[in-house]
Amino acid sequence: MDVLKELYETVLSRKGAKTEGSYTCYLFEKGTDKILKKCGEECSEVIIAAKNGKQEDTVGELSDLLYHLTVLMVNEGIPLEAVQAELARRSEKTGNLKTFHQVDHNT
């Protein structure tokens, strides 16, 4: 988790900066809609890479998605610790398989 904390801190430091050539600064400048668009694009690319079955590509796309999600977290003022706490809370649950509504296809 240290690398995610370092990533978060780097992204956070770029939030108010106007660093020339910084992709992170560019995303903050363009705003929420651009950040959300990139998160959606990266999510789709993860799905495609995983479907193609090449682990190296999937790892790269997952890394891109985690980066863009981190930018979204910083943009929305969500501390990394809040997400870590939620994941820890969820990891304590067992037997939490959801029951899905059964659809009667004959009606």
CORBEL-V805713 format. One record per residue. PHI is phi in degrees with one decimal (NA if undefined). PSI is psi as a letter, one per 20 degrees, with the letter a starting at -180 (NA if undefined). NEAR is the number of other C-alpha atoms within 8 Angstrom. Layout:
# CORBEL-V805713
phi=<PHI;PHI>
psi=<PSI;PSI>
near=<NEAR;NEAR>
This chain:
# CORBEL-V805713
phi=<NA;-60.5;-67.9;-69.3;-64.6;-62.4;-60.8;-58.4;-63.5;-65.0;-62.8;-59.4;-67.8;-88.1;-54.9;-97.8;-82.5;-122.9;-77.3;-61.2;82.3;-85.9;-64.5;-62.3;-61.3;-58.5;-62.3;-63.6;-63.6;-74.4;97.4;-56.7;-59.0;-65.8;-62.8;-62.8;-60.4;-66.0;-60.9;-63.9;-61.2;-66.4;-60.9;-62.3;-67.8;-63.0;-60.4;-64.0;-62.7;-65.4;-64.0;-75.2;76.6;-101.5;-57.0;-59.2;-67.1;-64.8;-60.8;-61.9;-69.7;-62.3;-63.9;-60.7;-64.6;-61.5;-60.3;-67.0;-64.9;-65.4;-59.9;-62.0;-58.4;-64.0;-59.3;-89.6;73.0;-94.8;-71.2;-56.0;-62.0;-66.5;-70.3;-60.9;-64.6;-66.1;-64.1;-63.3;-60.6;-68.2;-69.3;-79.2;-78.3;-134.4;63.4;-106.1;-64.3;-76.0;-90.0;-95.2;-63.8;-88.9;-102.3;-87.8;-76.4;-89.8;-108.6>
psi=<i;h;h;h;g;g;g;g;h;g;g;h;h;i;g;i;q;l;p;p;j;p;h;g;h;g;g;h;g;h;a;g;g;g;g;g;g;h;g;g;g;h;g;h;h;g;g;g;g;h;h;i;j;o;g;g;h;g;g;g;h;h;g;g;g;h;g;h;h;g;g;g;g;g;h;j;k;o;q;h;h;g;g;g;g;g;g;g;g;h;i;i;q;q;l;k;p;q;p;q;p;p;p;o;i;i;NA>
near=<4;5;6;7;9;8;10;12;8;8;12;8;8;11;11;6;7;6;7;4;5;7;6;10;13;9;11;12;6;9;8;9;7;9;14;9;8;9;11;8;8;13;11;8;9;12;8;8;13;11;6;6;7;8;8;6;9;12;8;8;13;11;8;9;12;8;9;12;9;11;14;11;11;13;10;6;6;9;8;9;6;8;9;8;8;8;8;8;8;7;7;6;7;5;4;5;4;4;4;4;4;4;4;5;4;3;3>
